[in-house]
């Protein structure tokens, strides 16, 4: 058996026998890895060519794709755990790798809300390059037209892939993933589920299971390369001639000598001391110490080193190691016995100046397993008594359950010791003294990619020293590689090409899809609030009528809000201020503006969604007259949620003008417009989307559809006859009118809200759904003598349903699937249900 590759749209085996891969626990040979016969240039070019489908998707579409994929993978997680045990990982270790990887998909999916509703990003604020505002600049970021090549380490075969791919997929780039051969079989298992799902466009993911030494030989300038692994290997890859020749972006995340510091205040008996011991033990033993973020150097006050050594020894005594499938086992194995030898060599190197004070490499007893067949080892703690003079523990990493204890005299020493690792992914300090925390963090930050401050307040919710998070950068300076991964929007931008664009505001509005100040307005034929989300376009604009602000308005607003700031209430105190007369409240100005531009009729605008920015440019006094210019600035897609109709967000640019400046006329020059402008704001509204999925069920549509139905017609799906369908609809209407209510709701209470929410979306009902009031797999017995009689009874039942809600508009009646429904919700049921069955018999 061989671990397979997924390239160019197919699963293939590599040529030759390859390298045997053993179960880390039992030593059993169960697969081989070989990458022979793979044409790397063709694989990379396939990704570049097929990547067009991903690049064309909007950020919202990509985000929803990741969310769907995460939910899909969760359904299969149990099978991944079964495979993960072969790597020597316990269930908790596997949870970090597997479900932590899914978490990256979810986290990056949520970032879609921070990007425009288009395939590319518009970064930052517009830049005026001229005094007149007619020549400006902006920055856009477009997906690179290459592939993201990910070379991953063996310790996190799932998380290592998904934490990178989630980011490049959000940016619109396809990926070629190369997991380390020792655990590639677990990556393969996950990729098979991903590919089978069909959720990703073809070419978005290719898998080369194992090492391919020529992978960088044909990368191009539009590609991106990331590497996770040893610092030594990373340095070799970083200097590859092709990367230099093509200026290929290269991100390196390397194993490092991460340090954890115990604050001088954290003495035995304090919560911080106990937290520190627990955190160090967890970081030493999680994944059997095979974590790039594990604590390798334990830096403690010299007067507490004996206490820490004793307490940590006791904590390690409680760590059971053995078969990771067993609940009582807390630490599994190293990835293989070759890694075991590498750890032994590193420990022996550190032990040239340090003492081994806990553990050894002697044969031990593994719970439920044979110690000598698996890659087992016991935790090892070393102690370096002169860490400022001896550097071995600062430069030599034992990639296993190994850490070195070392003392410091004062915080300055601790900071210096942390820096001696020459750059790490993470450091932490456990202290309840915020002054100590500040001094350490500020002075040590130059040498660490992340710093965790742990104390009694944060402990319950802390994710721990060794847990990178998708919304934070993961990387570090120096030995750690000098790169950054993840980091929320920052990570996505790494796979986008930034380009400065220059032109007129009107032109840049069209390019960016975001209205730029001073661009030409697109006068709306009707009030912008009367349009559905799809029909609103950036630049669509409305100028309102005028309103004069009176002294009474200002006084009343102050009394209503209790805002009695002197400029609004005490005109005797204006000397030395920027105000000349009684001044209108800023929030009154924006409220009055809303009164001018809000459309009073019920329409697609469902709700006020918020206010993003507001600026008051100069005072407005009583008896001043204003008008408002309302312009669509930007549209942002929004996923349908709960029991509300599908909608998107529209950002509106609001400009409030003082018409007195131009004698009540529209400003004719830019100078007049600038002088007249008193307030700008960006408000957000939730705007309903058009319903284009279903035919609205009018009396005419209903009558015509039923008239078309004939006895001989066959359904497109399912086994219903025409009469079965008609009698089924009759039953549904009789339930909706209250005639039939003697049944139990089939949907469990905890799922009822989510089930009812599906009525509000514009998605079709699933085919072949079994109505819960019928016996599963059986057609119900017909009760009418003919199809024509059934049609008449159906018409009669629909008329009774309509009449019932005319008489009882506030009634609720239960549905077997959706629970108690209002008149409006029954209307949603009717639309979906009749579209479903009329389509089943091709009547629409």
C-alpha positions in Angstrom: 0.0 0.0 0.0 1.2 3.5 -0.8 0.2 6.9 0.4 -1.3 8.6 -2.7 -1.0 12.0 -4.3 -3.8 14.2 -5.7 -2.4 16.1 -8.7 -3.9 17.4 -11.9 -7.4 16.2 -10.9 -6.5 12.6 -10.2 -5.3 10.4 -7.4 -2.1 8.6 -8.3 0.6 6.4 -6.8 4.2 7.4 -6.9 6.6 5.1 -8.8 8.9 2.6 -7.1 8.6 1.1 -3.6 9.5 4.2 -1.7 10.1 4.6 2.0 8.3 2.3 4.5 6.3 4.2 7.1 5.7 2.5 10.5 3.0 2.9 13.1 4.6 5.1 15.7 3.1 3.0 18.5 3.4 -0.6 17.3 6.2 -0.3 14.8 4.0 -2.0 12.2 4.7 -1.2 8.6 1.4 -0.1 6.9 2.2 2.2 4.0 5.0 3.4 1.8 5.8 6.9 0.5 7.3 7.7 -2.8 7.2 10.9 -5.0 9.0 9.4 -8.0 7.4 10.1 -11.3 5.7 13.3 -10.4 6.2 16.1 -13.0 6.5 19.1 -10.7 6.4 21.8 -13.5 3.1 20.3 -14.8 1.6 20.2 -11.3 2.4 23.8 -10.6 1.2 25.0 -14.0 -2.0 23.0 -13.5 -2.7 25.0 -10.3 -1.9 28.3 -12.0 -4.2 27.6 -14.9 -7.1 26.1 -12.9 -6.7 28.8 -10.3 -8.8 31.2 -12.4 -12.0 29.8 -10.9 -10.9 30.6 -7.4 -9.6 34.1 -8.3 -13.0 35.0 -9.9 -14.9 34.2 -6.7 -15.6 37.1 -4.4 -14.3 37.2 -0.8 -17.8 36.5 0.4 -18.1 33.4 -1.8 -14.6 32.2 -0.7 -15.5 32.7 2.9 -18.7 30.8 2.7 -16.9 28.0 0.8 -14.4 27.7 3.7 -17.3 27.6 6.2 -19.1 24.9 4.3 -15.8 22.9 4.0 -15.2 23.2 7.8 -18.7 21.9 8.6 -18.2 19.0 6.1 -14.9 18.0 7.6 -16.4 18.0 11.1 -18.8 15.3 10.0 -15.8 13.0 9.2 -13.5 13.9 12.1 -13.9 10.5 13.9 -12.2 8.8 11.0 -9.3 11.2 11.1 -8.7 10.5 14.8 -8.4 6.8 14.0 -5.7 7.6 11.5 -4.0 10.1 13.8 -3.3 7.6 16.5 -0.8 6.0 14.2 1.3 9.2 14.4 1.6 8.6 18.2 -0.8 11.4 19.0 -3.2 11.2 21.9 -6.8 12.2 21.5 -6.0 15.6 22.9 -3.0 16.0 20.7 -5.2 15.0 17.7 -7.8 17.5 18.7 -5.3 20.3 18.4 -4.2 19.1 15.0 -7.5 18.1 13.5 -10.2 20.3 15.0 -7.6 23.1 15.4 -7.2 22.9 11.6 -11.0 23.1 11.1 -10.9 26.2 13.4 -8.6 27.9 10.9 -11.2 27.4 8.2 -14.0 28.9 10.4 -11.8 31.8 11.5 -10.7 32.8 8.0 -14.3 32.3 6.7 -15.4 35.0 9.1 -12.9 37.4 7.7 -15.0 37.7 4.6 -16.9 40.5 6.4 -13.8 42.7 6.4 -13.4 42.5 2.6 -15.4 44.1 -0.3 -18.1 42.2 -2.1 -15.7 41.5 -5.1 -12.7 39.3 -6.0 -10.1 41.8 -5.0 -9.5 44.0 -2.0 -9.4 47.8 -1.7 -6.9 48.7 1.0 -6.8 51.8 3.2 -8.3 55.2 2.7 -8.3 57.2 -0.6 -5.4 59.7 -1.0 -6.1 63.1 -2.5 -3.2 64.0 -4.9 -4.5 67.4 -5.8 -6.0 70.4 -4.0 -9.0 70.2 -6.2 -9.8 66.6 -5.3 -10.0 65.6 -9.0 -6.8 63.5 -9.0 -6.4 60.8 -6.4 -5.0 57.5 -5.6 -5.9 54.3 -3.8 -4.4 50.8 -3.3 -6.0 47.6 -4.6 -4.9 44.1 -3.8 -5.6 41.3 -6.3 -5.0 37.6 -6.1 -1.6 36.5 -7.4 -1.9 34.3 -10.5 0.4 31.6 -9.2 0.2 28.8 -6.7 0.9 28.7 -3.0 3.5 25.9 -2.4 3.3 24.7 1.2 6.2 22.5 2.5 5.0 21.2 5.9 6.5 19.5 8.9 5.5 16.1 10.3 4.1 17.1 13.6 0.8 18.7 12.5 -0.3 17.0 9.3 -3.8 18.5 9.4 -3.4 21.9 11.1 -0.2 22.5 9.2 -2.1 22.2 5.9 -5.3 24.0 6.8 -3.8 26.9 8.7 -2.0 27.9 5.4 -4.6 26.8 2.9 -7.4 28.6 4.6 -5.5 31.8 4.1 -4.5 31.3 0.5 -8.0 30.1 -0.5 -9.5 33.3 1.1 -7.1 35.3 -1.0 -8.0 33.4 -4.2 -4.9 31.4 -4.7 -4.7 27.6 -5.3 -2.3 25.5 -3.2 0.1 22.6 -3.7 0.7 20.9 -0.3 3.7 18.8 0.5 3.3 17.2 4.0 6.3 15.5 5.5 6.5 11.8 4.6 6.3 10.5 8.2 2.7 11.6 8.6 1.6 12.3 5.0 -1.0 9.5 5.3 -3.1 11.6 7.7 -3.0 14.6 5.4 -4.0 12.3 2.5 -7.0 11.1 4.5 -8.2 14.7 5.0 -7.6 15.7 1.4 -9.6 12.7 0.1 -12.6 14.0 2.1 -12.0 17.5 0.8 -11.8 16.4 -2.8 -14.8 14.1 -2.6 -16.9 16.9 -1.2 -16.6 18.9 -4.4 -16.7 22.1 -2.3 -13.5 23.5 -3.7 -13.1 24.4 -7.4 -10.8 21.9 -9.2 -7.2 22.9 -9.0 -7.6 24.8 -5.7 -5.8 21.9 -3.8 -3.1 19.5 -5.0 -1.3 17.1 -2.7 2.2 15.7 -3.1 2.5 13.3 -0.2 6.1 13.5 0.8 9.3 15.3 0.0 10.0 16.5 -3.6 13.4 18.0 -3.7 12.9 19.8 -7.0 9.7 21.5 -5.9 11.4 24.9 -6.0 13.2 24.5 -9.3 10.3 25.9 -11.5 8.5 28.3 -9.2 7.6 31.7 -10.7 7.3 35.2 -9.5 3.5 34.9 -9.1 3.9 31.9 -6.8 4.3 32.0 -3.0 6.3 29.4 -1.0 5.9 28.7 2.7 8.0 26.3 4.8 7.5 24.8 8.3 10.3 22.7 9.8 13.8 22.8 11.1 15.8 26.1 10.9 18.7 24.4 9.1 16.5 23.1 6.3 14.6 26.4 6.1 17.9 28.3 5.6 18.8 26.1 2.7 15.5 26.5 1.0 15.5 30.3 1.6 18.7 30.7 -0.5 17.4 28.6 -3.5 18.5 30.3 -6.7 15.1 30.2 -8.2 13.5 32.1 -5.3 16.1 34.8 -5.7 15.9 34.9 -9.5 12.1 35.1 -9.6 11.8 37.2 -6.4 9.3 34.6 -5.0 7.8 35.5 -1.6 9.1 32.9 0.9 7.7 32.5 4.4 9.6 30.4 6.9 8.3 29.2 10.3 11.1 27.2 12.0 11.5 25.3 15.3 12.9 27.6 17.9 14.1 27.6 21.5 11.0 29.1 23.1 11.3 30.5 26.6 8.9 30.7 29.5 9.7 33.0 32.4 8.4 32.7 36.0 7.9 36.2 37.5 9.7 37.0 40.8 6.3 37.5 42.4 5.1 34.0 41.5 6.3 32.2 44.6 5.2 28.7 45.8 1.6 29.0 47.1 0.5 31.6 44.6 -1.9 30.7 41.7 0.8 31.9 39.3 3.4 29.4 40.5 0.9 26.5 40.1 -0.1 27.8 36.6 3.5 27.9 35.6 4.2 24.3 36.6 1.1 23.1 34.8 1.9 25.1 31.6 5.5 23.8 31.4 4.4 20.2 32.0 1.7 20.5 29.3 4.1 22.1 26.8 6.7 19.4 27.4 4.4 16.5 26.9 1.7 17.6 24.4 2.4 16.0 21.1 5.3 14.3 22.9 7.1 17.6 22.8 7.0 17.7 19.0 5.7 21.3 18.8 7.5 24.2 17.2 6.0 26.4 20.0 6.9 24.0 22.9 8.7 25.5 26.0 12.4 24.5 25.6 13.9 26.9 28.2 12.4 27.3 31.6 13.7 30.6 33.1 13.0 31.1 36.8 14.3 33.3 39.7 17.5 31.7 41.2 15.9 31.5 44.6 13.0 29.5 43.3 14.9 27.0 41.0 14.8 24.2 43.6 11.1 24.7 44.2 10.4 24.6 40.4 12.5 21.6 39.9 10.8 19.6 42.6 7.3 20.7 41.7 7.9 20.1 38.0 9.3 16.6 38.7 6.2 15.8 40.7 4.0 17.0 37.9 5.9 14.9 35.3 5.6 11.9 37.6 1.8 12.0 36.9 2.3 11.8 33.1 1.5 8.4 31.8 2.8 7.4 28.4 1.9 4.6 26.1 -0.7 3.7 23.5 -2.4 7.0 22.7 -5.7 5.3 22.0 -6.1 4.6 25.8 -7.9 7.1 27.9 -5.4 6.8 30.8 -2.4 7.8 28.5 -1.5 11.4 28.6 1.6 11.3 26.3 2.0 9.4 23.1 5.1 8.7 21.1 7.6 10.5 18.9 6.9 10.2 15.2 9.4 7.4 14.6 12.6 5.9 16.1 14.8 8.0 13.8 13.4 11.0 15.6 14.1 9.3 18.9 17.8 9.0 18.0 17.8 12.7 17.0 16.4 13.7 20.3 18.9 11.6 22.2 21.8 13.3 20.3 20.4 16.7 21.1 20.0 15.9 24.8 23.5 14.6 25.0 24.8 17.8 23.4 22.9 20.0 25.9 24.1 17.7 28.8 27.7 18.6 28.1 27.2 21.7 30.3 23.8 21.0 31.8 22.7 18.2 34.2 19.8 15.8 33.5 17.7 16.2 36.7 14.6 14.2 35.6 14.1 11.3 33.2 16.5 9.1 31.2 16.6 7.1 27.9 16.5 3.7 29.7 13.8 1.3 28.6 10.5 2.0 30.4 7.0 0.6 30.7 4.6 2.0 28.2 0.9 1.6 29.1 -0.8 -0.8 26.6 2.2 -1.0 24.3 5.7 -2.4 23.8 8.2 0.3 24.7 10.9 -0.9 22.3 8.7 -1.4 19.3 7.2 2.1 19.4 9.0 5.5 19.3 8.5 6.0 23.1 10.6 8.1 25.4 10.2 9.5 28.9 10.1 13.3 29.6 13.5 14.7 30.3 14.3 17.8 32.3 17.8 19.3 32.2 19.2 22.1 34.5 21.7 24.6 33.3 23.1 26.5 36.3 25.2 29.1 34.4 23.0 30.0 31.4 24.6 33.3 30.7 28.0 31.6 30.2 26.9 28.3 28.5 25.0 28.8 25.3 24.3 25.1 24.3 20.8 25.1 25.8 20.0 28.3 23.9 21.1 27.0 20.5 20.4 23.2 20.6 16.9 21.9 20.3 15.8 18.5 21.3 12.5 18.1 19.4 10.7 15.9 22.0 9.5 16.0 25.6 12.6 17.8 26.7 13.2 21.2 28.4 16.0 22.9 30.2 15.6 24.7 33.6 17.8 27.8 34.2 18.0 30.5 36.9 18.0 34.3 36.6 19.1 37.0 39.1 16.8 39.8 38.1 14.3 40.6 35.3 17.1 42.2 33.2 18.9 38.8 33.3 15.6 37.0 32.4 15.1 39.2 29.4 18.7 38.7 28.2 18.4 34.9 28.6 15.2 34.9 26.5 17.0 36.8 23.8 19.9 34.2 23.7 17.6 31.9 21.8 18.3 34.2 18.8 14.6 34.5 17.9 11.6 32.4 18.8 8.0 31.9 17.8 6.7 32.5 21.3 7.7 33.4 24.8 5.6 33.6 27.9 5.8 35.1 31.4 3.7 34.0 34.3 3.2 36.9 36.8 0.5 38.8 38.6 2.5 42.0 38.6 1.6 44.0 35.5 4.7 46.2 35.9 6.9 43.1 35.5 4.7 42.0 32.6 5.1 45.3 30.9 8.9 45.5 31.4 9.4 42.0 30.1 7.1 42.3 27.1 8.4 45.6 25.8 12.0 44.6 26.2 11.8 41.1 24.9 9.3 41.7 22.0 12.2 42.2 19.6 13.1 38.5 19.8 9.7 36.8 19.9 6.9 36.5 17.5 4.3 36.3 20.3 4.3 36.8 24.0 1.7 35.4 26.4 1.2 36.9 29.8 -0.3 34.3 32.1 -1.9 35.0 35.5 -4.9 34.1 37.6 -7.2 36.5 35.8 -6.6 35.1 32.3 -5.9 31.5 33.1 -9.4 30.1 32.7 -9.7 31.4 29.2 -6.1 31.4 28.1 -5.3 29.2 25.1 -1.8 28.6 26.5 1.8 29.2 25.6 1.9 26.9 22.6 -1.3 27.6 20.8 -1.0 29.8 17.7 -4.3 31.5 16.8 -5.6 32.3 13.3 -6.2 35.9 14.0 -2.7 36.5 15.4 0.6 36.3 13.5 2.5 33.0 13.8 6.2 33.4 13.2 9.2 35.0 14.7 12.5 36.7 14.1 16.0 35.2 13.7 16.1 31.4 14.2 12.3 31.2 14.1 12.6 32.1 10.4 11.8 35.8 10.1 8.4 35.2 8.7 4.8 35.5 9.6 1.8 33.4 8.9 -2.0 33.7 9.6 -2.7 37.0 11.5 -6.2 37.7 10.2 -6.4 40.0 7.3 -2.6 40.4 7.3 -2.1 36.7 6.4 -4.5 36.9 3.5 -2.8 40.0 2.1 0.4 37.9 1.9 -1.2 36.1 -1.1 -2.4 39.3 -2.8 -0.5 41.7 -5.0 -0.7 45.3 -3.9 -1.0 47.9 -6.6 -1.3 51.7 -6.3 -3.9 53.1 -8.7 -4.3 56.8 -9.7 -7.0 58.7 -11.5 -10.1 60.7 -11.1 -12.5 60.0 -8.2 -15.1 58.9 -10.8 -12.8 56.5 -12.5 -11.5 55.0 -9.2 -15.0 54.6 -8.0 -15.6 52.3 -11.0 -12.3 50.4 -10.5 -12.7 49.9 -6.7 -16.4 49.4 -6.5 -16.4 51.9 -3.6 -17.7 55.4 -4.0 -14.8 57.9 -3.7 -15.4 61.4 -2.4 -15.8 64.0 -5.2 -16.7 61.4 -7.7 -19.7 62.1 -10.0 -23.1 61.1 -8.5 -25.4 58.7 -10.3 -28.8 60.3 -9.7 -31.3 57.6 -8.7 -34.6 57.4 -10.6 -36.4 56.7 -7.4 -35.4 56.9 -3.7 -32.4 54.6 -3.2 -34.1 52.9 -0.3 -36.8 51.7 -2.7 -34.2 49.4 -4.5 -33.3 45.9 -3.5 -29.7 45.1 -2.6 -28.8 43.8 -6.1 -30.0 46.9 -7.8 -28.1 49.4 -5.7 -24.8 50.5 -7.2 -21.9 52.5 -5.7 -22.4 56.2 -6.6 -26.2 55.9 -6.7 -27.3 59.2 -5.1 -30.1 61.3 -3.8 -30.2 65.0 -2.9 -32.9 65.9 -0.2 -35.0 68.9 0.3 -34.0 71.6 2.8 -34.6 71.9 6.6 -34.0 75.0 8.7 -32.7 74.3 12.2 -34.4 76.5 14.8 -33.4 77.5 18.3 -36.3 75.4 19.6 -34.9 72.3 17.8 -31.6 72.7 19.7 -33.3 73.3 23.1 -35.7 70.4 22.6 -32.9 68.0 21.6 -30.9 69.0 24.6 -33.9 68.4 26.9 -34.6 65.0 25.2 -31.1 63.7 25.4 -29.9 65.6 28.6 -26.9 66.8 26.5 -26.5 70.3 28.0 -23.0 71.1 26.8 -22.5 74.8 27.2 -22.3 75.5 23.4 -25.9 74.3 23.0 -27.4 75.9 26.1 -25.3 78.8 27.5 -24.6 81.5 24.9 -23.0 83.7 27.5 -20.0 81.3 27.8 -18.9 81.3 24.1 -16.0 83.7 24.6 -12.7 82.1 23.7 -14.4 79.1 22.1 -14.7 78.1 18.5 -18.5 78.8 18.6 -20.1 82.1 17.6 -23.8 81.4 18.4 -26.0 78.8 19.9 -24.7 75.6 18.2 -26.7 72.6 17.1 -25.7 69.3 18.7 -23.6 67.1 16.3 -25.9 64.2 16.9 -28.9 66.3 16.2 -27.4 67.2 12.8 -27.0 63.6 11.9 -30.5 62.8 13.3 -32.0 65.6 11.2 -30.1 64.4 8.2 -31.6 61.0 8.7 -35.0 62.6 8.8 -34.3 64.1 5.4 -33.0 61.1 3.6 -35.0 58.2 5.2 -37.7 56.7 2.9 -40.8 56.4 5.0 -42.6 53.7 3.1 -42.1 50.0 3.7 -39.6 48.7 1.2 -36.4 46.6 0.8 -34.5 48.5 3.5 -35.1 46.2 6.5 -33.2 48.0 9.3 -30.5 50.5 10.3 -27.4 48.4 10.8 -25.1 50.9 12.4 -22.7 53.9 11.9 -19.1 53.4 10.9 -17.7 56.9 10.9 -18.9 60.5 11.5 -17.1 63.8 11.3 -18.4 67.3 12.2 -16.4 69.7 10.1 -17.7 73.0 11.4 -20.4 74.3 13.7 -24.0 74.7 12.6 -26.1 77.4 14.3 -29.8 78.1 14.8 -31.6 79.4 11.7 -29.0 77.6 9.4 -30.6 75.6 6.7 -29.3 72.2 5.6 -29.8 69.6 2.9 -28.3 66.2 2.6 -26.6 64.2 -0.2 -27.1 60.4 0.3 -24.8 58.2 -1.9 -24.2 54.5 -2.0 -20.6 54.0 -0.9 -20.2 50.2 -0.9 -22.1 47.0 -0.7 -21.2 44.0 1.5 -22.8 40.6 1.1 -24.2 39.0 4.2 -25.1 35.4 4.9 -28.8 34.8 5.7 -29.3 34.2 9.4 -32.2 33.0 11.4 -35.8 34.0 10.8 -35.2 36.9 8.5 -35.2 37.3 4.7 -31.9 37.2 2.9 -30.2 40.6 2.9 -27.0 42.5 2.3 -25.4 45.5 3.9 -25.2 48.8 2.1 -22.9 51.5 3.3 -24.2 55.0 2.6 -22.0 58.1 2.4 -23.9 61.0 4.0 -22.9 64.6 3.3 -24.7 67.4 5.2 -24.5 70.9 3.5 -25.2 74.3 4.9 -27.3 75.9 2.1 -26.8 79.4 3.5 -23.3 79.3 2.1 -24.7 79.2 -1.4 -28.0 81.1 -0.8 -30.0 77.9 -0.8 -28.6 76.7 -4.1 -26.6 73.6 -5.0 -22.9 74.4 -4.7 -21.6 75.1 -8.1 -17.8 74.9 -7.5 -15.7 72.5 -5.4 -14.7 75.4 -3.2 -18.3 76.2 -2.5 -19.1 72.6 -1.8 -16.2 72.3 0.6 -17.2 75.4 2.4 -20.8 74.3 2.7 -20.0 70.8 4.0 -20.7 70.6 7.7 -20.8 66.9 8.4 -20.0 63.5 6.8 -20.9 60.1 8.0 -21.1 56.5 6.8 -24.3 54.7 7.8 -25.2 51.1 7.2 -28.5 49.6 6.3 -29.7 46.0 6.0 -31.3 45.7 2.5 -33.3 42.8 1.4 -32.3 40.8 -1.6 -34.5 40.0 -4.6 -36.4 36.7 -4.5 -35.7 35.1 -7.8 -35.6 31.4 -6.9 -39.4 30.8 -6.6 -42.4 31.7 -8.6 -44.8 33.7 -6.4 -48.0 31.7 -5.9 -50.8 34.0 -7.0 -54.3 32.7 -7.7 -53.5 32.8 -11.4 -50.3 30.8 -11.0 -52.0 28.2 -8.8 -55.0 27.7 -11.2 -52.8 27.5 -14.3 -50.4 25.0 -12.7 -53.2 22.7 -11.5 -54.9 22.9 -14.9 -51.8 21.7 -16.6 -51.5 18.5 -14.5 -52.6 15.3 -16.2 -52.9 11.8 -15.0 -50.2 10.5 -17.3 -47.5 12.9 -16.2 -44.4 11.4 -14.5 -42.5 13.1 -11.8 -38.9 14.4 -12.4 -38.0 12.8 -9.0 -39.8 10.7 -6.5 -42.6 8.1 -6.8 -45.7 10.2 -6.4 -48.4 10.1 -9.0 -50.1 13.4 -10.0 -53.0 12.5 -7.8 -50.7 11.7 -4.8 -49.1 15.1 -5.2 -52.5 16.9 -5.3 -53.8 15.1 -2.3 -50.6 15.7 -0.4 -51.0 19.5 -1.1 -54.6 19.3 0.0 -53.5 17.8 3.3 -51.0 20.6 3.7 -53.6 23.3 3.2 -56.0 21.6 5.6 -53.2 21.6 8.2 -52.5 25.3 7.5 -56.2 26.2 7.9 -56.4 24.4 11.3 -58.7 21.6 10.1 -56.0 19.0 10.8 -54.0 19.6 14.0 -54.1 16.2 15.7 -50.4 15.4 15.3 -47.1 15.9 17.1 -44.3 18.1 15.8 -41.7 15.7 14.4 -38.7 18.1 14.7 -36.9 18.0 18.1 -37.3 21.2 20.1 -33.6 22.0 20.1 -33.5 22.0 16.3 -36.9 23.8 15.7 -35.6 27.3 15.5 -32.9 26.4 12.9 -35.4 24.3 11.0 -37.9 27.1 10.9 -35.2 29.5 9.8 -34.9 27.6 6.5 -38.3 28.9 5.5 -36.9 32.4 5.2 -34.1 31.7 2.9 -34.3 31.5 -0.9 -33.1 27.9 -1.2 -35.3 25.1 -2.7 -36.7 22.3 -0.6 -34.6 19.1 -0.8 -35.9 16.4 -3.2 -37.3 13.1 -1.9 -37.9 14.5 1.5 -40.2 12.2 3.5 -43.2 14.0 5.0 -43.2 12.9 8.7 -47.0 12.3 8.8 -46.6 9.5 6.2 -45.0 6.1 6.7 -41.4 6.2 5.6 -40.9 4.6 2.2 -44.6 4.1 1.5 -47.0 6.1 -0.6 -50.2 7.0 1.3 -53.6 5.6 0.2 -55.5 7.8 -2.2 -58.9 9.0 -0.8 -60.5 10.6 -3.9 -62.0 8.7 -6.9 -60.1 10.6 -9.6 -57.5 13.3 -10.2 -60.2 15.8 -11.2 -62.0 15.3 -7.9 -58.6 15.7 -6.1 -58.0 18.9 -7.9 -61.4 20.4 -6.8 -60.7 19.3 -3.2 -57.3 21.0 -3.4 -58.8 24.3 -4.7 -61.4 24.1 -1.9 -58.7 23.5 0.8 -56.6 26.5 -0.4 -59.7 28.7 -0.4 -60.4 27.7 3.2 -56.7 28.4 4.2 -56.9 31.9 2.7 -60.3 32.6 4.4 -59.0 31.3 7.8 -56.2 33.8 8.0 -58.4 36.6 6.8 -60.6 35.9 9.8 -57.7 35.1 12.1 -54.7 37.1 10.9 -52.8 36.8 14.3 -53.3 33.0 14.7 -50.5 30.5 14.8 -51.0 26.9 13.7 -48.5 24.0 14.0 -46.7 22.4 11.1 -45.3 18.9 11.5 -41.8 20.0 10.4 -41.5 23.7 11.3 -43.6 23.9 14.5 -45.9 26.8 15.3 -46.2 29.2 12.3 -47.7 32.7 11.8 -49.8 33.7 8.8 -46.6 35.1 7.1 -44.6 31.9 7.8 -47.4 29.8 6.3 -47.1 32.0 3.2 -43.4 31.1 3.1 -44.3 27.4 3.4 -46.8 27.7 0.6 -44.4 29.4 -1.7 -41.6 26.8 -1.1 -43.8 23.8 -1.0 -45.8 24.5 -4.2 -42.7 25.5 -6.1 -41.2 22.2 -5.0 -44.1 20.0 -6.2 -45.0 22.0 -9.2 -41.4 21.7 -10.3 -41.5 18.0 -9.6 -44.2 17.7 -12.3 -42.8 20.5 -14.5 -45.9 22.7 -14.1 -44.0 26.1 -13.7 
